[in-house]
Amino acid sequence: WHYLHLVSLNYTVRKRKQYKCMLKYVFDTLPCGECRDNIKKHNREVKSKHFQTYGRRVWSSRLDFAYYMYRLHSRVNKELRKTEEPSFAGMCRNYLTHRPK
């Protein structure tokens, strides 16, 4: 998740195709078969809800993509009954300290 959050905060629309491919490969290569199936299911749900709520695709901007990744992680954590991570703003503050300038 650390990697995915860092990557989401470096997203640029001009590299949308590469980001889509990267996520597909990450999701397809998770070592646990149940995890692979669940992440794909959650991915569809989170992307659909994002569009319904905000009227934009998750690929529309860095903010949209980073928020999508945050919601996806939160959805997985909820299913696993893990403690909810910090707010979206808190997550951004935490990971932006590691973002290249």
N, C-alpha and C positions, 0 to 999 in steps of 0.2 A: 504494500500500500504506500510505503514511503516513496518508492520509485514512481508510482502512478500519480501521486499528488504533486511531486516535483515536476514531472513531465507535464501535467495539466496546467501548471502555472507558467510554463514556457511555451504553451501552445500558440501557434499563429495560424490564422485562416489560410494563409498561402501554402501551408504544409498540411492541410486537412487530409489529403489522400494518404500521406505517410503516417499520420496519427491513426487514421482508421485501420490501416494495415497493421500497425504496431499493436493496437488493442485486440484485433482479431487473433494475431499470433499469441499474444499473452493469454487471452482467454482460452484459446485452443490448446495451449501447452501446460495448463495447470496440472500438476502431478495427480491430483485426486479427481477421479471421474465424477463424483457427486458435486465437487466444487466447480468443475467445468460446466456441468449442466445448470447448476444454480446461478452462476455468474451470468450466463447467457440469458436466463429467465429474468433475473433482476435487471440486467442491462436493458432489455426490451421495455420492462415496466417503467424504469426510471426515465428513459428517453421519451417515452410516450407521455408520461405525467409532466415532464419538463415542457414539452411542446404545448400540451393542453393548458398549463398554468401560465406560461410566459409568452406563448405564441412564437417562439423561436426554436430553432434546432439547436442541439447541444454543440454543434460545430460552428455556430454563428460568431462567437467571440471567445477570447481567452477566459473571460468571466463566466460565460455560459458553460464552457467545457470544464473549468475548474469546479464549478458548482455541481455539475452533473457527476463528476468523479467523487465529490464529497457526498452527494446523496446516494450514489451507488455503494460507497463504503459504509455509510450509515445503514442502508437497507440490509446489507450482508451482516453487519454487526447485530442488528435487531433480530434477525433470524437466528443467529448464533447465541442470542441472549447475552451479548457482550455489552459492557458499559458504553453508552453513547460517547462519541468523541466530542471535542470542543465545538463551539459554534463555527459556522463557516468563516466568519471574520477571524476567529482564533486560529483556525487551521491555516488560513492565509498568512497571518502574522508569523506563525511558527515556520512554515515552509519557505516563505519569501526570504527569510534570513539565509537560506541555502541556495537561492536562485542566483545564477551568474548575472553580473551587471551588463 
